Every structure is written in structure tokens, then in C-alpha cells.
């Protein structure tokens, strides 16, 4: 049982156990809660930062550059990869059409090829560069318009045809649209360029480069594959295996490359010229490869699957 001890007048303290006694009828007073102050949300928002004109300009320039970079990237993907796929399909179609024409055409008893009646973009021959691998082969079409070159290598219409005296000149893209001439800068002296027609195989070999002309006969000219390849003389003395020219230099596909005059047809050499843009991804210059005809193989109808031995010169 608890007891109350008198401490002073009107006051006391309780000690001990109160037992089951009822609580005091005078409960402790509760202090009122402080009033809630509601602050508008607008006042809680941080003040907008001051605009820095330099930062704004830098940010804008950065965004523009990123956008331009994406546009350029998409263009490169289109130009290099997508156009390759389109041209590959056109090349397959041209090859299929040419194969069917060769099967259907009446063969010339003299085994002569005829190139009359060719229209722009028509295939008439196939070219191989064995040193580029067994899978390198393209159908050559007539003409060098943009549409024709999307199909494959295109023949300069005013130049000679395969096997003829003069200059059989062919153009091709180096980047995109199939890029048939992407690696022609890797063609070495005496490397074979084989051209197949309906009745014949023509083997051209790249001429010596300018730095190889001196001492050619005593050095590289002795190699077996260089048989028939020599430093040209007379009106052809300035013709070399490779050269870089300006786009306006149309004489590189003349009968005598680099010359506005030419000897009579009976005195002309049988050359082949490849032209493409230089350097890659640019058309500021032209890369030129010159080759000379060294061998002709007539096709044997009894051996339709035969290919010349030069086709085995795979690096």
C-alpha cells in the first residue's frame, strides 16, 4: 500500500504501492500541438539557375556536332555497305543474263568474238584477277554511266574490246557499289588480269612500274610469269604499270595512253587499262593500271569447264 508524505502545504508525494486504487480524477493536462503552417509548393521549388550564354552555345554546338556525326555515319553505312548489297544483286543478274546469252548464241566457226549491238549496261565479258583469290570475278558491262557502274566494271565505249589492238579500258568503283577495283593498287608487275569472252580467254599482265623499269630485263623480267612483259618503247615509252592522274586526264584510256596521237592499227599494242578513284573515299585523283596482252586461249566446246593455267596464280 502506498503512502502520502506531506512535503509542504497543499503538496505531497506518493510513495509505495497504490494497489487497486482508482487513478486520480485530475488527469495531467496535455499541451496543445503547434499549429501547422502550409507553405505553397511554388515557394518550395528552387529558383531557376541563371542562364550561362557560353554554356548554352557550347551545348548547342555539341548537339549539332553529334547530329552531324550520326548523319555522316549513316551515309557511310549506306555508301559502303548498303550500296554493295544492291550492286551485288545487279552483278548477279548481269552474270546470269550473260551466261544465258553465251549458251543461246550461235558459235562463230572462226571462234571470233563479236561486240556489236551492245547497249548501255549490257554484259559482254568477265574479268578475273587470280592474285586476288579464286572468288574475284566480275562481269564487265558496256558503258561508264553511274547506272552501269552500279552493276560492275564498265567499258569505255570509245576504246578497244578484249583482244583487240589498242586500249581496252575499264572503269570501276573503289568504295561502295560493289567496289570491284578497291584493291587494284595491289596489282603487282606481271600479275595476270584474265578476261573471258564467249569464245576466248585473254591474259593481260601488268606492265613494270616506273621504279622497276631500270634493269627490268636483268631482274624481275626474268621471272616465269613475266614472259611477254617488257618495258615498252617507241610511242609507249611513258606507259607504266601504275600511275596517279587528275580526273581530267582522259588520255590514259587513249590507244597509246598519255598520247593524243597513235600509230596505225597494225602497229598498236594490245593493252588493257583499269581506272578508279584515288584515294579511297575521294575522287580528287584517278589510279590507273596498265597491262599488256600476252596470251590468248581459244575455248574448246568439248571442254566447257576448262580454264587457262593463269587462273591458278592465286596468292
Secondary structure, 3 states (H helix, E strand, C coil): CCEEEEEECCEEEEECCCCCCCCCCCCCCCCCCCCCCCCCHHHHCCCCCCCCHHHHHHHHHHHHHHHHHHHHHHHHHHHHHHHHHHHHHHHHHHHHHHHHHHHHCCCCCCCCCCCCCCCCCCEEEEEECHHHCCCCEEEEEECCCHHHHCCCCEECCCCCCCCCCEEEEEECCCCCCCCCCCCHHHCCCCCEEEEECCCEEEEEEECCCHHHCCCCCCCHHHCHHHCCCCCCCHHHCCCCCEEEEECCCHHHHCCCCCCCCCCCHHHCCEEEEEEEEECCCCCCEEEEEEEEEEEEEECCCCCCCCCCHHHHCCC
